Every structure is written in C-alpha cells, then in structure tokens.
C-alpha cells in the first residue's frame, strides 16, 4: 500500500519496531513534531506521540490517534477521569488518607509515583503494615485473575492473554518465578495468543469494554489491558496503550490490515 499523503508520526526520541513496520508496510515516511510539514489532505498515523506540531489544524488533514487523545491515554489520572463511568475501573484515589484506609482494611495498594510511565516505572507495591509513600495516584489491587490485552482498531479486536514465562525463560531472565502483583516482561510475564477464554457473553463484554475505553479516550486504535476475575465474573480496565507492542506476526498483521481498512474508510 502506498499513499503519498500518508505519514507515520512518532516522538522525536523514539525508535520503535512498530513504526519501522508501518513505514515499510504503508511505504510512508516517518515524521516527528519537529520534522513534519503541513500538507493539506495528509493522513498522520500517530504512534504514541502526545505532542502536536505547532501548526496543528484538524481541518487540513486527518489524524489517526490525535496527540490530545494520546496525552489522555498516557496520563493515568486523566485516563481514569475520562473513562469513569463508561467502563469498570480499579478503585483509585489521589488521597493518601483513602489509600491508608485501604491498607488498614487489609488491601494491597499500588502507589504510582509517576502518572506518565510504562513497564511499571514509578509503581510501588504496598502491603498492609508497610509504609505508604507519597504519590499523586493510588489504586487498590483488584481481585486475582487473568489479564488480557485487547488490541483495538476502530471496532475490530484481537484478544491475547498475559501468561507467566516458561521455566527456561524465567531462568534466562534470572527470575525465580513470575510476580503476580506486577505483571510485565521484567517480572516474568509475556503475552500469548493461547488464551483461557471466559464464557462467550463475558468475552463479548470484555471486547466491548476495550472498544468503549479506546473510543472514550478519543483513540482510533490502541491496546486495552483488562483484568478479569473468573471467580467473581468481574473485570476492570487498567489502561489503554497508544503505542502497542507489535512483537509477533499475529499482532503485526492485525494492526496493518485493520489500519488499512480504517484509512480506506
């Protein structure tokens, strides 16, 4: 696919496999806030950049993921404020007193010292009896369950599940076991297309929640992280990623094919 009006837009200091993939598949140049030039009728596919060019004029061209929407998704407080009450969210507060009460009641609390971060940077797990640090945001730990990542482009969805690494990969990573309290690649978790499917009606609810969260934030595409408790048949939306990792052919094909359809539409 080649469209002379198409541009891939990213942060100036960013180097992602995904933007290189889109550049090759769409045969489109990569631009940043400093290098993009105003061109009437251009289409900008934005990968995780919250900074708009100084000449931002939505009438002149089309954004796929406007920087304002990316900013809402990147800021965890703005995300929660925007999504409530459209979808279920973990209990959250900016009040240290409220978070201390959660601890007193026996709950684990996540103190988020950074509201714009990824890979759990700035995240402190606080258990009952431990000292609660100052932080701009606190969330109460949701019920133990499965974590799904639902990739969304417009209304199309691809569901994958976060699973513990194999013993071999844990050994290579120098980990004794996967940490159940913080789930990412640094704590022994990876995404897999082999999922433990909840009942069909519940899976449809999770898909609908992912689409609703993505659209509520103003994003055209993204990856919604959702925690689901089979025991209680409850879910919460944790966040929506505006720069989703495209680490395997399944997610790569999904995004490229669905973005092509979105552009045509």
C-alpha positions as CSV (number, residue, x, y, z in Angstrom):
1,X,0.0,0.0,0.0
2,X,1.4,3.4,-0.9
3,X,-0.4,6.7,-0.4
4,X,1.7,9.9,-1.0
5,X,-0.5,11.7,1.6
6,X,0.3,9.2,4.4
7,X,2.8,9.8,7.2
8,X,3.9,7.8,10.3
9,X,4.1,10.1,13.2
10,X,6.1,9.4,16.4
11,X,8.1,11.1,19.2
12,X,11.4,12.7,18.2
13,X,13.5,10.5,20.5
14,X,11.6,7.3,19.8
15,X,12.8,4.3,17.9
16,X,10.2,1.5,17.8
17,X,9.9,-1.6,15.7
18,X,6.3,-0.8,15.2
19,X,6.9,2.5,13.4
20,X,9.5,0.8,11.2
21,X,7.0,-1.9,10.4
22,X,4.3,0.7,9.5
23,X,6.8,2.6,7.4
24,X,7.6,-0.5,5.3
25,X,4.0,-1.8,5.0
26,X,2.5,1.6,4.2
27,X,5.6,2.8,2.3
28,X,5.2,6.1,4.1
29,X,7.8,8.4,5.6
30,X,8.3,8.7,9.4
31,X,7.8,12.2,10.8
32,X,8.2,13.8,14.3
33,X,6.8,17.0,15.7
34,X,10.0,18.8,14.6
35,X,10.1,17.4,11.1
36,X,6.5,17.1,9.9
37,X,5.4,19.7,7.4
38,X,1.8,21.0,6.9
39,X,0.2,19.3,3.9
40,X,-3.5,19.7,3.1
41,X,-5.2,16.3,3.0
42,X,-2.4,14.4,4.7
43,X,-3.1,11.4,6.9
44,X,-1.0,11.1,10.0
45,X,-0.9,7.7,11.8
46,X,0.3,8.6,15.3
47,X,2.2,6.0,17.3
48,X,2.3,7.2,20.9
49,X,3.2,10.8,20.5
50,X,1.3,13.3,22.7
51,X,3.0,16.4,21.1
52,X,1.2,18.0,18.2
53,X,3.1,20.2,15.6
54,X,2.9,23.9,16.2
55,X,0.7,24.3,13.1
56,X,-1.9,21.7,14.2
57,X,-5.0,22.3,12.0
58,X,-7.5,19.4,12.1
59,X,-9.4,20.8,9.2
60,X,-6.4,20.5,6.9
61,X,-5.6,16.8,7.5
62,X,-6.6,13.7,9.2
63,X,-5.2,12.2,12.4
64,X,-5.3,8.6,13.3
65,X,-4.8,9.0,17.1
66,X,-4.7,12.7,17.7
67,X,-1.9,13.8,20.1
68,X,-4.6,15.1,22.5
69,X,-6.1,11.6,22.8
70,X,-2.6,10.1,23.2
71,X,-2.0,12.5,26.1
72,X,-5.2,11.4,27.8
73,X,-4.2,7.8,27.5
74,X,-0.6,8.4,28.7
75,X,-1.7,10.2,31.8
76,X,-3.1,7.7,34.3
77,X,-5.2,10.2,36.2
78,X,-6.7,11.7,33.0
79,X,-7.4,8.2,31.8
80,X,-9.4,7.3,34.9
81,X,-11.2,10.6,34.9
82,X,-12.1,10.2,31.2
83,X,-13.2,6.6,31.4
84,X,-15.4,6.8,34.5
85,X,-18.2,5.7,34.5
86,X,-18.1,4.4,30.9
87,X,-16.2,1.2,31.9
88,X,-15.3,-0.6,35.1
89,X,-12.1,0.7,36.7
90,X,-10.0,-0.3,39.6
91,X,-10.7,1.7,42.7
92,X,-8.4,4.7,42.6
93,X,-7.7,7.9,44.6
94,X,-5.4,10.9,44.8
95,X,-5.9,10.9,48.6
96,X,-3.2,9.3,50.7
97,X,-5.7,9.1,53.6
98,X,-8.0,7.0,51.5
99,X,-5.2,4.7,50.4
100,X,-4.1,4.3,54.0
101,X,-7.6,3.2,54.9
102,X,-7.4,0.6,52.2
103,X,-4.2,-0.7,53.7
104,X,-5.8,-0.7,57.2
105,X,-8.6,-2.9,55.8
106,X,-6.1,-5.5,54.5
107,X,-5.9,-4.5,50.8
108,X,-2.7,-4.2,48.7
109,X,-2.2,-0.7,47.3
110,X,-0.3,0.4,44.3
111,X,1.4,3.8,44.8
112,X,2.0,5.4,41.5
113,X,4.8,8.0,41.8
114,X,4.7,8.7,38.1
115,X,1.4,9.3,36.3
116,X,3.1,9.1,32.8
117,X,5.1,5.9,32.6
118,X,5.3,2.4,31.2
119,X,6.6,-1.0,32.3
120,X,5.7,-0.3,35.9
121,X,8.2,2.5,36.3
122,X,7.3,4.5,39.4
123,X,5.0,1.8,40.7
124,X,5.4,0.8,44.3
125,X,3.5,-2.2,45.7
126,X,2.5,-1.5,49.3
127,X,1.2,-4.3,51.5
128,X,-0.7,-4.0,54.8
129,X,1.7,-3.0,57.6
130,X,4.2,-1.3,55.2
131,X,4.8,2.5,54.9
132,X,2.7,4.2,52.2
133,X,4.8,6.7,50.2
134,X,3.6,10.0,48.9
135,X,2.3,9.6,45.4
136,X,-0.1,11.5,43.0
137,X,-2.2,8.4,42.4
138,X,-3.1,5.3,44.4
139,X,-5.0,2.2,43.2
140,X,-6.4,-0.7,45.2
141,X,-5.4,-4.1,43.9
142,X,-8.2,-5.8,42.0
143,X,-9.1,-9.4,42.6
144,X,-6.7,-12.1,41.5
145,X,-7.5,-13.2,37.9
146,X,-6.4,-13.2,34.3
147,X,-5.0,-10.2,32.5
148,X,-6.0,-9.8,28.9
149,X,-4.7,-7.3,26.3
150,X,-7.3,-6.5,23.7
151,X,-5.9,-4.8,20.7
152,X,-8.5,-2.5,19.1
153,X,-8.6,-0.7,15.7
154,X,-11.9,1.1,15.4
155,X,-14.3,-1.7,16.4
156,X,-12.1,-4.7,15.4
157,X,-10.5,-6.6,18.3
158,X,-7.7,-9.1,18.8
159,X,-7.5,-10.8,22.3
160,X,-4.3,-12.1,23.8
161,X,-3.5,-13.0,27.4
162,X,-0.7,-12.3,29.8
163,X,0.9,-15.5,30.9
164,X,3.9,-16.5,33.1
165,X,7.1,-17.2,31.3
166,X,8.3,-20.8,30.8
167,X,10.8,-22.1,33.4
168,X,13.5,-21.8,30.7
169,X,12.7,-18.1,30.0
170,X,12.5,-17.3,33.7
171,X,16.0,-18.8,34.2
172,X,17.3,-16.8,31.3
173,X,15.8,-13.7,32.8
174,X,17.3,-14.5,36.2
175,X,13.9,-14.8,37.9
176,X,12.8,-17.5,40.4
177,X,9.1,-17.1,39.5
178,X,6.7,-14.7,37.9
179,X,5.5,-11.9,40.2
180,X,1.7,-12.0,40.4
181,X,1.4,-8.5,41.9
182,X,3.1,-6.6,39.0
183,X,2.8,-8.3,35.6
184,X,5.2,-7.3,32.8
185,X,8.2,-8.8,30.9
186,X,10.6,-7.7,33.7
187,X,8.6,-9.6,36.3
188,X,8.2,-12.8,34.3
189,X,5.1,-12.3,32.1
190,X,4.6,-12.4,28.4
191,X,1.6,-12.1,26.1
192,X,0.2,-15.2,24.4
193,X,-2.4,-15.8,21.7
194,X,-3.3,-19.0,23.6
195,X,-6.0,-17.7,26.0
196,X,-8.2,-19.1,28.7
197,X,-11.4,-17.9,27.2
198,X,-14.1,-16.8,29.6
199,X,-17.8,-17.6,28.6
200,X,-18.7,-16.1,25.3
201,X,-21.0,-13.5,26.8
202,X,-18.2,-12.3,29.1
203,X,-15.7,-12.3,26.3
204,X,-18.1,-10.1,24.3
205,X,-18.3,-7.8,27.3
206,X,-14.6,-7.5,27.6
207,X,-14.3,-6.7,23.9
208,X,-17.0,-4.1,24.2
209,X,-15.2,-2.6,27.2
210,X,-11.9,-2.4,25.3
211,X,-13.6,-0.7,22.3
212,X,-15.5,1.7,24.6
213,X,-12.4,2.7,26.5
214,X,-10.4,3.3,23.4
215,X,-13.1,5.4,21.8
216,X,-13.8,7.3,25.1
217,X,-10.2,8.4,25.2
218,X,-10.5,9.6,21.6
219,X,-8.2,7.0,20.2
220,X,-8.7,5.3,16.8
221,X,-6.5,2.3,17.8
222,X,-4.8,1.1,21.0
223,X,-4.3,-1.9,23.3
224,X,-6.6,-2.1,26.3
225,X,-5.2,-4.0,29.3
226,X,-8.1,-5.7,31.2
227,X,-8.0,-7.7,34.4
228,X,-10.8,-10.3,34.7
229,X,-11.8,-12.4,37.7
230,X,-13.4,-15.8,36.7
231,X,-14.4,-16.4,40.3
232,X,-16.4,-13.2,40.6
233,X,-17.1,-12.7,36.8
234,X,-15.9,-9.1,37.1
235,X,-13.4,-7.0,35.1
236,X,-11.6,-3.7,35.3
237,X,-9.8,-1.7,32.6
238,X,-6.3,-0.9,33.7
239,X,-5.2,1.3,30.8
240,X,-5.2,1.7,27.1
241,X,-1.8,1.8,25.3
242,X,-1.4,4.2,22.4
243,X,1.9,2.7,21.4
244,X,1.1,-1.0,21.4
245,X,3.9,-3.5,21.1
246,X,3.7,-5.5,17.8
247,X,6.0,-8.3,18.8
248,X,4.6,-11.2,16.7
249,X,3.1,-11.8,13.3
250,X,-0.4,-12.1,14.8
251,X,-0.5,-8.6,16.2
252,X,1.5,-7.1,13.3
253,X,-1.0,-8.5,10.7
254,X,-3.9,-7.3,12.8
255,X,-2.8,-3.7,13.1
256,X,-1.6,-3.4,9.5
257,X,-4.7,-5.0,8.0
258,X,-7.2,-3.1,10.2
259,X,-5.4,0.2,9.9
260,X,-5.5,-0.2,6.1
261,X,-9.3,-0.6,6.4
262,X,-9.6,2.4,8.7
263,X,-7.7,4.6,6.2
264,X,-9.9,3.4,3.3
265,X,-13.0,4.2,5.4
